[in-house]
Structures are given as C-alpha cells and as structure tokens.
Amino acid sequence: MRKRRIGLLLAVLGLASLLVAFGGCDSASSGIEDTQKTCTDGVDNDGDGLIDCDDPECKLLAQCQQVTEGGVGGDGGFLDGPKNEGGADAYICDPEKDDDNDNILNKHEGCGKDSDNDGVPNTLDDDSDGDGIPDIVEAGDTNTSTDPVDTDGDGIPDFLDVDSDNDSIPDKDEDRNGDGRVGCCRVTCGEKIAGCKDVPADGCGAGQTCMGGAGGTCMPAVEVLCSNGETDPKKKETFPGKPDPSVGNFICTATGLTKVTLHKDTASDTQIVLLPAQTYTQLTIANAQGKEAAAIIDDRANDVAGGVVSISTQGKVVATELNSVISAVQSLGTITTRSTGTVSKSHDGFDTVFSVELAVVTAQAVDPNDLRNDFIALVLNKPKSDLTGLPAAFGKTATNFVLRLQVLLRPNDQQLLILGALADDALYKDDTKKTGITVDDLSNGTPLARANDGTVGECDAYTLSRDSKADIIWVVDESGSMSDNRASVVNNANELFNRALNAGLDFRMGVTNVIYPTSSYAYAVGKFCSKISTSSTDDGGTDRFLLPTEQAIFESCIRNPPGYEGGTEWTQLNAVEAVKKHLPRAANDPAKIRTDAKLVVIYVTDEISLPLQSSGFAPSSTCSLSTIQQAQVNNFVAPDVNYFLGRVDPDAKATVHMIGGVCGNSCGAQIGHGMIEIAAATNGTTGDVCQADLGSTLQIIIDDIIGAASAASLEYVPISSTIKVSLDGVVQPRSREKGFDYRRANNTLAFISVPFGQGSIVVVSYLRFTGQVSTPIP
C-alpha cells in the first residue's frame, strides 16, 4: 500500500520565499512566533518588538490574513484576523487568481477561509479539506474558469467535501495515498505508477487487459485485482454491482491495520514483530561466544512458549543445519518428525526452512515454559544455569507437545537463527482455540527480520471467481512393511476428506502402486484404482480419479493399490508415469487431470526408490550425504524435478510430498533420498512414515494442498499475525473452525466453513517488512 501523503505544499522554503516576495520580513526567522497560539496571545514572544500579527513570522497564518472583501465576524468559517498596522504587508487574496496553482480560483476556494482549520487558508492550501487528496486532484479538470466538481450535488465541491460521493466512506479511506487513482490500475499500457510494481510496455494492472499494445488502453478502467483495496471516492460503486461500503477496505486504513510491537536485538541483528499481548524477554547468557544470543517469547493467553536463538556456525547448507538442531534437542523426549518444513528464502534473501513440525513426548509431565527453556539451553549447548531471565512456569503440564521451528542461515555472518514455539499438542490441534495459529505464526518465518528493517502496510483485493481445485495422486507402497502405515492413512481418511470439504476444496483422488516397470504387472504402472477389492493382484478396475463421495473406494485402494509390486519399489517412476498417463488436461474427463486443478503427488513408502538404491551413492541408512554423494543424488533426480516443475510439460507442474524415511526415524525406514530432494524442490514437505498415527502429517499435507489451490494469493509475504480479512465487507475471524487461515508455504489464504459466492470481494490488510527481495510462491 503506497503511503497516504500528509504533508503540505507549503514547505519551509516555500514560506520563506513568499515572505521575501511581500517584503519587510526578517529572513532570519526564529520560528518562535509562528503558531496560532503565540500569534494571538498579545505577547512579543521572540523579543523583536513586534507583537502577534505585526511580526513577520505570523503573516501567513490564517488569523493574520487580510481579505479583499473584508472580514465579517461569525460568517461561517471565513477568517477575521486583525488588520496590519505596520511592519510587513499582509497576504492579499485576489479572488480571480489561483495562488496555490490547484486549478481552482481563489474565489471558489474562499479568500480567507480555512476549511480544515490547519492554519493555512484554502487559497494557499494544497489540501483544503485535509482528506489527504490534493485539491488539484479533486478539482475535476484543469480549467480554472469552470466551477470545481461537486460529485454528489450537495453544494459542497469535492475539494471541500470529505465524502465526495456520499457513500458513507471518507474520501481519505477510499483513495488512501491521495493520487487520484484506484490502486495500481493503469489507464495506458506500460504506464509507471509510483509505489506500484512496473509492468511491461504492453502490460496493465492485475486483472486488466492491454488493448492496442504499448501505449494502448488498459481495460477495464478499474478492476478488483489491481485496486490494492482502494475504491473511487467519486463513485458509489467502483466495481459494478458492488456498493463501495461492501468492499471492506476499512481494514486497510491506519486505524484498521493490526497493531504490533517491535523487539530488536542489535547484538544478534534480529527483530521480532509480536502482537501487543505477547511478551519478549532478552536473556543474558554467561560467557556468550560469537553470535550467541537468545530471547523468550510468551503468549500466555494461548499457552504458547516460544523463543529465538542465535548461534555461530560455519555451515553453508540450511537443511544440514536443521538436522543438527533436531539432533541437539533429542534429550527433550521422544521426538518424531511430522514435517521437515518448507525450504525457501526469507524476505531478505537468506536460505531458510520454516514450519518444521516435531512431536515431543516427555517422560513425565512438564509445563511448556520449562520445556521451551530446556530447548533453548540445548540449542545453545549450555546449562540452564548460564541463562538469566528465564520466566516462571505457566500453562498446564502435559507429556505430549508440538514443537514448530524456523531455521535461517546467514552464511556471511556465520550465524544460524532458530525461531519457534511449542504448546500442548491437544491444544495445538484444537481448532476452537488460537493455540495452533499462534504457534504457526511464530515458526513460519514471517515475524523475523534484521534489526533495522522497517515495516509497511499492504492491502490486497481479490474477486473469488473460481473454486479451489486439486487433483491428488497417491503413490502407495503396498509391501508388507507398509501395511500399518496404509492403515493409518485409511484411519485418517474421514478427517482428511472433511478438512478438505470444509475448506471448500474441490478435490479428486488418484491412487497408484509402485510397480516394477518390466514385471507381469507393468500395465499397472501409474494406473489409478477405482474399485473395492481385497485381492493383492487385482487390476484396480477402471483407470480414473475418485470423487469426494467415494471415500470407501479410496480407503480400499489405499489398502490395496492396483497390480502387485512384488517387493521392488519404483516409487519415483510410478509417480511420473501416473501424471503422464492422465495428461493432457481436460475439463470434465474422470481419467484426466483437470484443466484448472492444482496437481499434487504424495509418495507413501518406507524404502528408497530401487534405481537410486542400486546406484551406490545414496546409502539408505545415511542421513546427511557427503557433498559428492549429494551432488550425484541431485543429478539423478533432476529429470523428475524438472518434470514436476513444469519445465518439460507445463501441464505436469505439481507439488510433491513424501511420507517416508526421515533422519532419526524410529522404525528403520530407509532414508528417502531422491524423494526428499524432489519434495523440497517443488515446495512440498516430508513426514516420518514411522509415526504410529500419520494424522498430523496428513493434516499438514492437506492444509498445504488447500493453500496451493487457493485463488487468494498475497502480493507480498506478510507478517502473518497481522493479517486481517473482509469478505464482501464483513470482517472474518482468523479461525481454523470458521473463518480464514494463512498458508505460508503458498502465501495464500484459506477459507474454512465460510460460504461465499462467485464474484465475492476479498480485501486483505497486513504488515510486511520493507526491502522484500523474495517473491511469494505462486
């Protein structure tokens, strides 16, 4: 959101030159007598022998000005200042001139009138009504001989009317930056607008179309997508069929934006943005070395204990640093990786992994504060006795916790930052509470910046013109060692389907096997299952996607995917073939990926894909590969990565997730080398296949799918705790039960159990850090 201009054209130099022009003034003005108070108190405040309006410093204030038609007391706002009785000449207003060059004659502005009571007469004020929109914009045209425009016909011209179209929304809240435009909507193709991202020579604002090429006309004249949440102060309906009050841009005003507190630590060069109810406490570390620093973040109302830690590192790979952090905190309890998070760039361009989710089961009941304190000490590799400032216990005790993290690597500073939060797992999963949202906001990478980074308000607007659609392909290992894992997917199917439906996701499921391509079941490579069967060699029936109403068939297909894999897992090949077999995209073909659907692939296996396992350079029991081995793996999976990134076929672009072997798993699953890299490259996540209950990981994946399919994509990465949303003018709560939520991996919004119609207008306000160099994930 470009900032609303609040300054006046009468700058200090402009005032000085005017005074000189009228003669007799002291060019070395002291600035003592230049306010309404000191110019009407009958005192010689600066000791120059001149009192009030006789002092040159007071001459241009409204109460000291002489009007040609004479001052009349009580005449409805016209100024009645004392006449000049010596010293410099007073300002003389000529009704037929335009002294402030705003295309409005002095007689129309009112000689001596000060409509906004700012001490500057309208005839010298570039914004006579003080609404932040210059008079020259509100004049209506450039012809001074015509009367200023009066949009609503109420007898008050727009330049004096704070609600020009009488739609109950102040002009300053419709055109927040006062430039006379609606957001970043263009008039001509390629037009440059201050505060808006540049477009190509034949480009227009979002949602507009360039007619006639470079220099042509952008159509329509205004569009919701390019409006930045602004409306036209001269129209009651900026967007046809949508009265301006129903747009909901009031959440984008200075008073509508979320209030925050900034917490900076120059030693670690960090800044954390928190909500006012959250507390921040800098810790003192005994014998701190290098980049060591730490602070406590508490949200006691939601039973969330968080913190930020800075440590020194020589590391260069952020994923390796994450594994080191997880290894360092193993003594917290039994730790299971629900999600390895999303590998990305921070707003300021650093490698980061955010939204890492770990389940922590402690041997005995503890409160979240104590567990958080233990975590910070372990990451710093110091005893808790070395940390001064740790808060007292709070929150109820528990044994099952969720710990979510962001790690950020600043290699040139040799610094690793860890920001995160933990809470009772039951509270985290309770959608009626704010605990889960609070934990996620503190671990998704959005509240962390350098100490000197600034913040700025943004306002985005969308028209919900399509449903969120996703076609999801499950590539399922049917080996005996996976029977309990397949059963866990089945046991969570009801929650999976309901969560997707509540978020308004129009989804279909395709289930395939991991068939060896030259076996007698090669026909089933990439084939989808569509019938209930208990036969391990069943062909799966008709090759097609399953609908949300076919949950029972989905459960059977997960237990028993098509064909028979025979103990050799070709997971990656079957995934690629499953996509190829169901292209080209088509709108209504049950055997084809839909034209407008987000494509998602989910690997479910406890073994590395056979070709990579046979290569010799990806040992399945080794967590961190050598530099040479990692390069070989990256080269091996490059064709799959390129395929799923849409570089070979744009219709094949997909997000890939893996439920498989992760570092430190507890069931001896092979580390999913290759699949881990593919998931990371496509903005997917990885969860531990060894979990007794895959529900949490499946929830993370379905939430990511909902976000990826959402049409409400934000222009910038926000500080997520500051997001506000209005839907058709009604403010929506941030809620996972009924309201909206933010999906960081895709930088989108999801609406949960909130009905809306085609064409509904969504307005989103938020704060973000300035200097953002990363581009939101599409």
N, C-alpha and C positions, 0 to 999 in steps of 0.2 A: 504494500500500500504506500503510494507516494505521500509524503508528509504535507499536511494542510498548511498553507502559507499563513503565518500570523503576523508578519512584520508589516510596517507601513512604508510607503514610498518615500515619505519624508524622513530620510536618514539624516544623520548629524551633518554631513557635508551639504546636503540639500538645504537644510535650515540655515546654515551659515551663509550660503550664497544668497539666499533670499533676503536675509537681514542686511547684507552688504549692499544689495541692489537698492533697498529702500533707504539707505544712508543713515548716518548718525549713530551707528551702533558700535559697541565695543567688540572688536574682533577677538579679543581675549576673554570671551565669556567665561564666567566662573562656574556656571551651572548651578549656582545656589538658588537664584530666583527664576525657576523655570517650571514650577508646578502650580496647579490650581490653588493649592493651599498657601504657598508662600507668595503668590501674586495677588492674594485678596486679604492679606492679614494686616495691612496698614503699617508694615514694618520694613525698614531698609535692611533686609537680611544679609546682603553682601557688602554693606558699608560703602557703597559708591555714591551716596547722596540722592539716589533715585528710588522712589517707593512704588511698589506694585506696577501698574501699567505704564508708568513713566520709565521703568527700567527696560532697556532693550531686550533683556533676556525673557521678558514676559510678552513681547509684542505679538508673537504668533500664537499664543494661547487664545482659545476661543473667547474667553471673557474680556479680553483686551482689544478685540477687533471692532473696527468701525464699519457699519454697513451703510450703503448709499441711500437706502430708503429710510434710514433712521431706526433706532431700537425702540421697541414697544414692550413694556413690561407685561408678563403673563400672556404672550402671544402664541402659546402652543409650541414652545421649543426653540424659537428664534433667540439668538444670543443678545443680551442687553448689557454690554460691558461699558465702563466709563470712557468718556471721550479723552483723546490725547491732549494733554495740557502742557506740552513741552517735551524736549528730547527727540527721539526718533519718530518718524512718521509711522502711523498705524497702517496695517494692511487694508487697502481699499478694494472692495469687491465690485467688479463691473459685471452686471447681470448678463451682458451679451458676450462675455468671454468664457473660455474654458480653461481656467487656471491650472487644473491638475491633469489636463490632457486625457480625460477619460471618455471623450466623445459625448459628454453631457454638459450643456451650457450651465453657467453659474446660476442663472435664474431658475433652472429646473432643479438644481441641487439645493437652492435656497441660500442666498447670501446671509452669512452669519448663523446658519442652522448647523447644529451638531447632533445628528440623529442618534449616534451610538454613544454619546457622552464620553468620548475619549479625549476631549480637549482640543481636537483638530476639527475645524469646520468642514462641512461636506465639500465645499469648493476646493479644498486642499487635501482632502482625504481620499485615498485610492480605494477605500472600502467603507463607504458611508454608513452602512448598517451593521458593520462589524461581523459579518457572517463568514468571513474568510474567502469570499468570492469577489474579486476586484470589480469595481464599478464598470470598468471598460468591458468586462465580460457580460455583465448584466444589463448594459445599456441597450442592447438589441441590435444596433447597427453602428456604422462609423459616421453617419450623417448627423452633425450637431444641430441641424435645423429641424430635425424631427423630434417629437416627444419621446422620452425614454419608454421602453416597452413596459406594459403592465399586463403580465400573463393572465392573471386571474380576474382582471377587470374590477378590482376592489378599490380603485382610486389611488392606490399606493404603487408607484413604479417599482419594478423588480429590484433596482439598486438600493431601495429603501425598505423592501419587503423581505422579512426573514423567512417567509414561506411563500415563495413567488407563485406556486401553482395551487396553493390552498389545499394540499393533500395531507395535512397534519404532520408532515415530516419537515423539520427545519432544513433550509437550503444547505446549511453547513454540514448536515449529515447525509445529504444526497450527493453533493459534489465535495467530497472531503478534502481534496487538495486544491480546490478552487481554480481549476484550469479550464472550466467550461466544457470539458469532455466527459463522456461516460467511460471511466476506467481506461483501458488500453485499446478500445475500439477505434479503428482508423477510418478516416474519410477517404484518403487516397492510398493506393497500393505502395508499399515500401516506406510509408511515412514514419519519421522518427518522432517519438514522444518521450519527453523527459520522464524518467522514472519507470519506463516500460522497456522490456527486452526488445532489441532490434529485430526486425523481420527482413527477409529478402526483398529485393526490389519489386517482386510480384507477390509479396506476402501481405497479409492483413492480420487483424486481431483474431484470437481464438474464436472459432465459430463463424467467422466471416469468410467470404469468397472474393477473390480479386477478379473484377470484371474489366477486361481490356489490357491486361498485362501491366508492366511497370508504369507507374503514373496514372493508372486507371482508377476505377472507383471500387471501394470496398462495400460489399453488400452482405447482409442488411446493414443499415446505418449503425444500429446497436444490436448487441447480442449478449445473452447472459454470460457466456463463457469468457468474453473479453471485458466484462463490466467491472471486474475487481470489486464486486459488491456495491458499486455506485448506481444511482439512478439519476434521471434527468430532473433537475429542480424546476423545469418549465413544463413538465408533463406529469399528469396524474397516473398515467400508465406508460412507463418507459418501455415495457415489454408487453406486446398485445395480449389482452385478456388477463393481465396480472396487475391489479392496482398496486402502486408503489408500496403502500403500507404492508402488503402481503409478502413483499420480497424479504424482509427481515434484516436489512443492512444495519439496523441499530446496534448489532453486536460488534460492528466494526469501528464505532466511534471511540474517542478517547476514553469515555466513561464506560463503554461496552466491553473493551478489551480486558482480559483477565489480569488481575493484579498479582505481582510476583515479588520475591525478594532475591537479591543477588548476593552471592557469597564467594569472595575472592581470596585466593591464597597466592601471593606473589612468589613465595619460595618454590612452590611446585608449578607455578604458572597455570593455575586452574581457576575456573569459575563454575559454580553450580547454581542453576536457577531453580528455586523452590517456590511452592505456594506459601502464603503467609502463615498457615497453621503448622507448617513443617519447620523443624529446628535443625540448626547446623552448629556443630561444636568442633573447633580445631583442636586436635590432640597435640600434646608435647611428647616427643619421642626422645628418650635418653640415648645419648651418643648417636644421634642420627647421622647417617652417612650418605653422601652423594645426593640422590634425588628423593630420599626417603621423607615421606610426609603422609599424614592421614587425618581424616575428619569424620565425625559421626553425623549421620542424617537420620532423624527420627520423625515418624508420623504416628504419634501415639493414639490418635483417634481411630486409626485403621490398623493398629497393632503391627506396624511395619518398622523394621530396624534396618537401616541402610548405612552406607559409608562409601568414602572414596579413598583410595590408597595410591600413592606414588612410590615406585621403586626404581632403582637403577638397573639397567640391562644392557648387554652387548648384542642382544638378539636382533635379528633382521626380519623374521617371519612371524606375523602376528598369531597365526594358528598354532605354531610351536610354543609361543609364549602362553597362550591359553592353556595348552596341555600342561605346561609347567605349573601354572596357578592351580589347576584342578588337582594335580599330583601333590602340591604343597598342603592342601587342606583335607587330605584323606582322613586325618585323625578326628575330624569333626563327627564322624559317624559312618554309617554305610551310605556310600554315595553312588547314585545311578544317574546317568546322563539321559535326560528326557529329550533335550535338543542341544545340538552343538552350535546353535545360533546361526546368524547370517553374517557372512564375510562381506565387508563393504568398505566405503570410505566415509570418514567423518565429514562434517560440514566444512572443515578447514583442510581437508585433503589427506588426512592420515589413515593408514590401514587400521581397521577396527573389526572386531567381531562383537555383535550385540545380541541381546535376547538369548544368551546361553541359559539353559534351564537345567538345574540339578535337583534331584530329590535327595534329601538328607534325613536319615533315620538315626536318631541318637540312642545310646544305650539306656539312658534314663531321661526323665522329663526335665527340660530346661526352658527358660523363657527366651524369646527371640533376641532380647538385648544381649544376654550372656553369650549366645551362640554367635551373634554378629561380632562381639568383642574378640571371641576366640578366632574367628575368621580373619580379622584384621591382623591379629598378632601372628598367625600362621603365615599370612602372605608376606608380612614384614620379616618373618623368621626371627622374631623376638619374643621374650616372655611378656605376658600382660603387665607385669610389674614395671616394665620400661615405658608404659603408656600412661600419661597423666591426662585426666579429663574425661575418662570413661564414665558414662552416666549410670545411674542406678537402674536396677531391674524394672521392667514394666511388661505388661501383657501376660496372658495366661501361659502356663507351662504346657509343653507338648513334646512328643517324640518324633513326629513327622513334620518336616519343614520343606518348603520350596526355597531355593536359592537361585536368583537370577542375576546375571552379570553382563557387563560390557568390559572388554579389554581394548585399549587403544595404545598403539606403538608410535612413539616419536623417536625414530632412529637417530636423527642428527643430535638430539638432546640426550640420547642414551637413556630414555625414560619409558617406563611402562605404567599406564594408568589403569586402575581397576575400579569401576563404579558399579555398585549393585545394591541389592536389598533382599531380605528374607522375611518369611512370615510362616505362621502355622499353615500347613498345606490345606487343611479343611477350610480355613478362612479364605485362602487364596482361590480355591475352586468354587466358593460360594458366590454365585452371580448376583445375589441380592446385596452384596457388600462391595465396598470400594477397595478392599484389600488387594485384589488381583490387579486392578487398574493402577493402583499406587506403586506396587512392586514393579510392574511392567514399565511405567513411566520413568522409574529410576534406573532401569537397566537397558533401555532401548537406544541409548546413545544420544538422545536429543537434549538433555539438560546440561551437558558438559562442554566447556569451551576453554580457550585461553583466558587469562585474567583480564586482558584489555579488550576482548571482543565486545562489541556493542550489540544491542537488541533493537529490533524494529518490528512494528506491527504489520500484518498482512491481512488481506481479505480476498478470498476466492469465492467464485459463484459458479453453479452448475445447473443445468437442466437435466433431470433424470429422464432420459429419453429411451432407455433400454433396460431390460432386466440383466442382472449379473448372471452370466452363464459359464459353466465349466464342464468339460468332458475329462473324466479322471480315469486313467489307465493303471490298474494294479498288476504288477509283475510279481507273481507269488511263487516262492519255492515250496514245492509240495513234499519235500523229503521228510522222513520220519522225525528228524531232529527239530523240525519246524511245526509239528502238529499242535503243540501247546500255544505257539505264537499265532498260528492261524485261528485257533480257538479264541484267543484274546481279541483278535480283530472282530470275530463274529460276536463275541460278548459285548463289544462296544459299538456294534453296528447301529443299534437303535439310537444311542446318543449321537453318533456320527450323523445319521440321517436327519434327526430332529434339529441338531445345531445348524446344519446347512439350510434346512427349510425355514427355520426361524429368522435366519439372516436374509431370506428372500433369494437364496441361490437356486437357480435353475440348473440342476446338475444331472449328469448321467454317469454310470459306472461301467467300465470295461475290465474284465478280469482275464488274464492270460497266465501261462505257465513259464517255466524256464527251460524249455525243451532243447535237447541236443539237436542241431540242425540236420544231421545225417542219419538220425535214428529212424526207426519204423514209424515214429510219431511226428515226423518232420512236418506233416500237414498242419500240426497244431502250433507251430512256431508263430507267435504273435496273434493267434486266433482268440476271440472272445468267447466266453461261456454264457449260455442263456437258458440253462435248464437245471432242474434239481436232479442230482444223481449221486449215488454212493459208490459207483464203480470207479476204481482208481484209473482205469484206462478209457473211461468214457470220452467221447469226442467233444463234449460240451454243447452240442446242439447247434442252432443257427448262430453264425458269427455276427453278433450285434451288441450294441450298448444296452445296459439295463436302465430302467426309469426309476425315479424315487419311489414309485408304488410297488417295485419289485424287490423289496428288501429280503424277502425269504429266499429268492433265487440268488441274490448277491451273497447271502450267508453260505448257501450251498456251494457256490462257485469258489468262494474263498477257501472253504474246506477242501474242495476237490476241483482244481482248475483243469482245463481241457488237456487231454493226452496224458502221457506218463513220462516224467523226466528221467527216471532210471538212475538217479544218483549222480548225475553230471549237470551242474548248474551253469547255464548260459544266460544269465540274467540280463546282461547289457545287450546282447544280440536280440533277445526276445523283445526288449523294450523298443529298440529301434524298429524292428520288424512290425511290432504292433502299431506303431504310428504309420509306417509306410503302407500297411495293408488297409488302413482306414482313411487314406487320402485318395483323391483330392477332397477337400472340404465340401460339404453340401448342407443346405439349409434344413432339410427335413428327412434325411436318409438315416435310418437307425444303424446302418453299417458304416457310416462316415462321420468323421469329426465335424461338428457344426461350424458354419462359416464365422460366426461371431462369438465362439466359445473360447475361454481360456483353457489351454491344454496343460494337463498335469500328469506326470508319471510318478508312480510310487514303487520303489523296489522294496520287497519284503523278503529277506533272506539272511541266513546266518553264515553264509560262505561267500568267498570271493569268486567272481566270475571265472570259469575254468580257463579260458585263454590267457588271462592275466596271471592266474595261479600257476600256470605252466611256464610262464616267461622266465621265472627265476629272479626277477628284480623287484618283486613285490611280496616279500615274505609275509605270510598271513598272520603271523604272531607278533610282528614288529609294529609298534605304534608309530614312532617317528622314523621315517626312512632317511637314508643318507641323501646328501644333495644330488649325487649321481642317480641313485635309485628314484628319487622323486622326479627328476627330470625325465627319466625313462617312462615312469608311470604317466606323467603329463603328456608325453609324446604319444603313448599308446592310446590314451582316451581322447586325444584331440579330435579324431573324426566324430565321435559321439558328441563331444562338447559343441563342435561346430554345427552338427545336425540339430541339436536341441536349442541352439541359439538362433536358429533360422537362417544360417549363412548358406546352407545348401538348398533348402526349400523354406521360404518364409512361412508356409502353412504348417511346418513342423515345429515351429518355435514353442518351447514348453518349459515349465518349471519342473525340476526333478527333485524328489525327496527320497531319502533312504531310511528304512527301519532295518538296521543291520548291526554288524560288529563295529563297536567303537572302542577307543582306547580305554583300558581299565574295566572292560565288561566282566561280568561275574559268571558267565556260563561257557566260557571257552569258545565263543563265536570268533570266526576268523575276521580280522580287521578288514573292513570293506574297502580296501584300496581300489582306486579307479572309480567306484560308485561315489565315494566321498568327494572326490575331486569334481565329478560331474554335477553333483548336487550343489556344491559351493559355487561352481561357475555359472549355474543357471538360477542362482538366488534361492535355492532350496535349502532344506535343513536335514539333519541326520539325527535319529534317535536310537537308543540302545535296544536291540532286539531281545536282550536278556531280561528286560523288565517283566515281573510277574503279571503286571497289568499294563497293557500298552495304551490305556485310555488317555493318559495325559499327553503322550506323544501324538496320538491320533487327533486329539483336540487341537494341538498346536498346528498340525498339518492342515486340518480342515479350516481353521481360522485363517491360515495363510492363503488357502485357496479362495476363501471368501474375499479376502483383501485383494488378491491378484485379479479377481473377476470384477471388482467394483469399478463403477464408472466415475466415482468421486475421488479423483486423484489430485493431490495438492500440488500447487506450483512450486513450493519450496518445502524443505524438511522443517517441520515446526518443532518448537519445544512442546512436546505432546501434552503436558499437563495444562497448557494454556488454551487448548482448542475449545472453541465454542461453535455451536451449530444451530442454525434455524432452518426449519423446513416449512416452506410456504408461510413464513412469518411467525412460526411458532418455535420457540426455543426448545431444543431437545436435550434431555439429560445425558451425560456420559454414563452409560449403564450397559452391563452385559446381560441384563434381564429384559429391559425395554428402553431403547434409546440408541445412541450411536457409540461406536468404539473406533479406535485408531489402530491400523495395521502397519507397523513400522517397516516391515520387510518390503512392502509395496508402496508405502507412503500414500495410503488410501484410507477412506472411511468405510465402515460397515454399519448398516442399519439393522438393528435386531428387534424383531417383533414390532416394527414401526411401519404401518401401512402408508403407501404413497402412490400417487397416480402418475401416469406418463405425463411429462411436462412439469412436474413439481420442481420448484426452485429451491436449491440448497445454497445457503450462504455460510461460509466458514471463516471465522476470525482466529488469529493465533499470533504469537510472538515467535520470532526466529532470530538466530544470530546473524549479524552482518558479515560480509565477506564470504558468503557461502560459495564454495568452489565446486562442491559435488552436485551432480544432477539427480533429482529424485528418480527412483527406479520406476520405469514405466509399468 
